[in-house]
Amino acid sequence: MVVPKDSEDGRGLDHLMEQNEAELSFLSAYGGVDSPKGGDGSAILEALLRFMRAGGIECEQKAGKVVFEFGSATAESDGCLVLCKGKHLPLVASDLHAPGFHDGIIGTKREKVSVRFTSWNQDHRRFLERLVEHHRS
């Protein structure tokens, strides 16, 4: 392994690592939390909160619950219950049957959705991104 030497301006590997740590800390919002038997609701809730804030959504956190502009999320022992409201939500029933989504229900008029996240991965982030985009439009 080749370790870069410090250049003339004094920048080396240590500086690069410090710079990336400082500038890329927002990436933690995109990290995964997985548990096949039902995720730790508080860890999933924290990941959801970081993700929403990184996307510019104002959130209020209260003892095991996060309230945001168009819904809420609550940490539970077997996952994180997510409730969202809006007109004509861009969802279909199959959106709630992917791995890590449990007990999903969409209102008959697609005005609300309730689903339990038992993991936190790209599918969950895309699900919320669609709802955020819909809410902003």
Contacts in CASP RR format, 6 or more apart in sequence:
PFRMAT RR
TARGET T0000
AUTHOR 0000-0000-0000
METHOD contacts of the structure
MODEL  1
MVVPKDSEDGRGLDHLMEQNEAELSFLSAYGGVDSPKGGDGSAILEALLR
FMRAGGIECEQKAGKVVFEFGSATAESDGCLVLCKGKHLPLVASDLHAPG
FHDGIIGTKREKVSVRFTSWNQDHRRFLERLVEHHRS
3 13 0 8 1.000
4 12 0 8 1.000
4 13 0 8 1.000
4 16 0 8 1.000
5 12 0 8 1.000
6 12 0 8 1.000
26 54 0 8 1.000
28 50 0 8 1.000
29 47 0 8 1.000
29 50 0 8 1.000
29 51 0 8 1.000
29 53 0 8 1.000
29 54 0 8 1.000
29 55 0 8 1.000
30 51 0 8 1.000
30 54 0 8 1.000
30 125 0 8 1.000
31 47 0 8 1.000
31 120 0 8 1.000
32 47 0 8 1.000
32 119 0 8 1.000
32 120 0 8 1.000
32 121 0 8 1.000
33 39 0 8 1.000
33 40 0 8 1.000
33 43 0 8 1.000
33 44 0 8 1.000
33 47 0 8 1.000
33 119 0 8 1.000
33 120 0 8 1.000
33 121 0 8 1.000
34 119 0 8 1.000
34 120 0 8 1.000
34 121 0 8 1.000
35 118 0 8 1.000
35 119 0 8 1.000
36 119 0 8 1.000
38 78 0 8 1.000
38 79 0 8 1.000
38 100 0 8 1.000
38 102 0 8 1.000
38 118 0 8 1.000
38 119 0 8 1.000
39 78 0 8 1.000
39 79 0 8 1.000
39 80 0 8 1.000
39 118 0 8 1.000
39 119 0 8 1.000
40 79 0 8 1.000
41 75 0 8 1.000
41 76 0 8 1.000
41 77 0 8 1.000
41 78 0 8 1.000
41 79 0 8 1.000
41 80 0 8 1.000
42 64 0 8 1.000
42 75 0 8 1.000
43 120 0 8 1.000
44 75 0 8 1.000
44 79 0 8 1.000
44 80 0 8 1.000
44 117 0 8 1.000
44 118 0 8 1.000
44 119 0 8 1.000
44 120 0 8 1.000
45 64 0 8 1.000
45 65 0 8 1.000
45 66 0 8 1.000
45 73 0 8 1.000
45 74 0 8 1.000
45 75 0 8 1.000
45 80 0 8 1.000
47 120 0 8 1.000
48 66 0 8 1.000
48 73 0 8 1.000
48 80 0 8 1.000
48 82 0 8 1.000
48 117 0 8 1.000
48 120 0 8 1.000
48 124 0 8 1.000
48 128 0 8 1.000
49 59 0 8 1.000
49 61 0 8 1.000
49 66 0 8 1.000
49 73 0 8 1.000
51 125 0 8 1.000
51 128 0 8 1.000
52 59 0 8 1.000
52 66 0 8 1.000
52 68 0 8 1.000
52 128 0 8 1.000
52 132 0 8 1.000
53 59 0 8 1.000
55 132 0 8 1.000
57 68 0 8 1.000
57 69 0 8 1.000
57 132 0 8 1.000
58 68 0 8 1.000
58 69 0 8 1.000
59 66 0 8 1.000
59 67 0 8 1.000
59 68 0 8 1.000
60 66 0 8 1.000
60 67 0 8 1.000
60 68 0 8 1.000
64 74 0 8 1.000
64 75 0 8 1.000
65 72 0 8 1.000
65 73 0 8 1.000
65 74 0 8 1.000
65 75 0 8 1.000
66 72 0 8 1.000
66 73 0 8 1.000
66 74 0 8 1.000
69 135 0 8 1.000
70 84 0 8 1.000
70 85 0 8 1.000
70 86 0 8 1.000
70 131 0 8 1.000
70 135 0 8 1.000
71 83 0 8 1.000
71 84 0 8 1.000
71 85 0 8 1.000
72 82 0 8 1.000
72 83 0 8 1.000
73 80 0 8 1.000
73 81 0 8 1.000
73 82 0 8 1.000
73 83 0 8 1.000
74 80 0 8 1.000
74 81 0 8 1.000
74 83 0 8 1.000
76 116 0 8 1.000
78 116 0 8 1.000
78 118 0 8 1.000
79 116 0 8 1.000
79 117 0 8 1.000
79 118 0 8 1.000
80 116 0 8 1.000
80 117 0 8 1.000
81 114 0 8 1.000
81 115 0 8 1.000
81 116 0 8 1.000
82 113 0 8 1.000
82 114 0 8 1.000
82 115 0 8 1.000
82 116 0 8 1.000
82 117 0 8 1.000
82 128 0 8 1.000
83 112 0 8 1.000
83 113 0 8 1.000
83 114 0 8 1.000
84 112 0 8 1.000
84 113 0 8 1.000
84 131 0 8 1.000
85 111 0 8 1.000
85 112 0 8 1.000
86 111 0 8 1.000
86 112 0 8 1.000
86 134 0 8 1.000
86 135 0 8 1.000
87 111 0 8 1.000
88 109 0 8 1.000
88 110 0 8 1.000
88 111 0 8 1.000
89 106 0 8 1.000
89 110 0 8 1.000
89 111 0 8 1.000
89 112 0 8 1.000
89 113 0 8 1.000
89 131 0 8 1.000
89 134 0 8 1.000
90 130 0 8 1.000
90 131 0 8 1.000
90 133 0 8 1.000
90 134 0 8 1.000
91 106 0 8 1.000
91 110 0 8 1.000
91 113 0 8 1.000
91 130 0 8 1.000
91 131 0 8 1.000
92 106 0 8 1.000
93 106 0 8 1.000
95 101 0 8 1.000
95 127 0 8 1.000
96 104 0 8 1.000
96 105 0 8 1.000
96 106 0 8 1.000
96 113 0 8 1.000
96 115 0 8 1.000
98 123 0 8 1.000
99 119 0 8 1.000
99 123 0 8 1.000
100 117 0 8 1.000
100 118 0 8 1.000
100 119 0 8 1.000
100 121 0 8 1.000
100 123 0 8 1.000
100 124 0 8 1.000
101 115 0 8 1.000
101 116 0 8 1.000
101 117 0 8 1.000
101 118 0 8 1.000
101 123 0 8 1.000
101 124 0 8 1.000
101 127 0 8 1.000
102 115 0 8 1.000
102 116 0 8 1.000
102 118 0 8 1.000
103 114 0 8 1.000
103 115 0 8 1.000
103 116 0 8 1.000
104 113 0 8 1.000
104 114 0 8 1.000
104 115 0 8 1.000
104 116 0 8 1.000
105 113 0 8 1.000
105 114 0 8 1.000
105 115 0 8 1.000
106 112 0 8 1.000
106 113 0 8 1.000
107 113 0 8 1.000
113 131 0 8 1.000
117 124 0 8 1.000
END
